[in-house]
């Protein structure tokens, strides 16, 4: 499945997302994913922020929506970089 299609599926239903599924999506968009004891931490080279995500299943929609926002920011930034070239 393409990353855009997977992103749309998760946006449409943020209530049933597992940590593994969110991690896979983030990695498709170039995010780094570090495992802590109780949380995973995701970050991207184009963003100044990193974000901790609890590792319980399923992940609460609040966390999923925040990560989706981060992915959308990265998409915008990458498009801006491509436009400058």
N, C-alpha and C positions, 0 to 999 in steps of 0.2 A: 504494500500500500504506500502511496506517495505521502510525503511529509505534509503537504497541504491538506490532503484528504484526512489524514490522522488528526491534524490540528483542528479541523472543522468538526470532526466527530467528538473530540474532547470538549470543544467549546459548546457544542450542543448538549452534552451530558456530562458536566463536571462532577457529578455526584458519585460516579462509580469508577473512578480512576485509581489504579494501583500505583504504588511508588515505582515499580518496574516499568510500567507503561509510560509514566511521565518522564522518567529518566531516559528511556529510549527516544522519546520525542525530542527532548532537550538536546540530546547528543546529535540528532539529525540536523539540528540548527546550529551546531558548533558550540554548545554549552559545555562547560566542565562540570563534573559531578563528583563531589567528595563525600565519602561515607563517614559519619560520626557515629557515636554510640546510639543516640536516640533520634538524631536528625541527619538528613543529607543536606549538603549545601551546594547550590547551583550558582554558577556565575558565567559571564561571557566577556571576552576581551573587549568588545565594543561598549560594554556597560560598566558604570562605576560601582554599581551595587552587586552584592551577592545576597542570596536569600536562603534561609534555613527552612527545610520542609520536614515535618515530623514523619517518621517511618511507619506509622500505623496504617492499617488498611481498612476501608478505602481512605484516601486522603480527603480531608474536608474541602468542599468547593472553594472556600476562601483562599486556600493555598494554591489550588489549581488555577483559579482566575488570575491570581497575581503572576504566576509563572506564564500564563498565556499572554498577559500584558507585557512581560519581559520579552517573550518571543516576538510579539508584534513590534516592539521597539527595535529589536535587532533587524527584523525584516525591513523596516523603514530606513534604518541607518545603512544597511547594505545596499538598498536601492539608491540612496543618496550618494553613496560612494561610487556606484556604477554610473550614475548620471554625470559625475564630475570627470569621468575618464573620457 
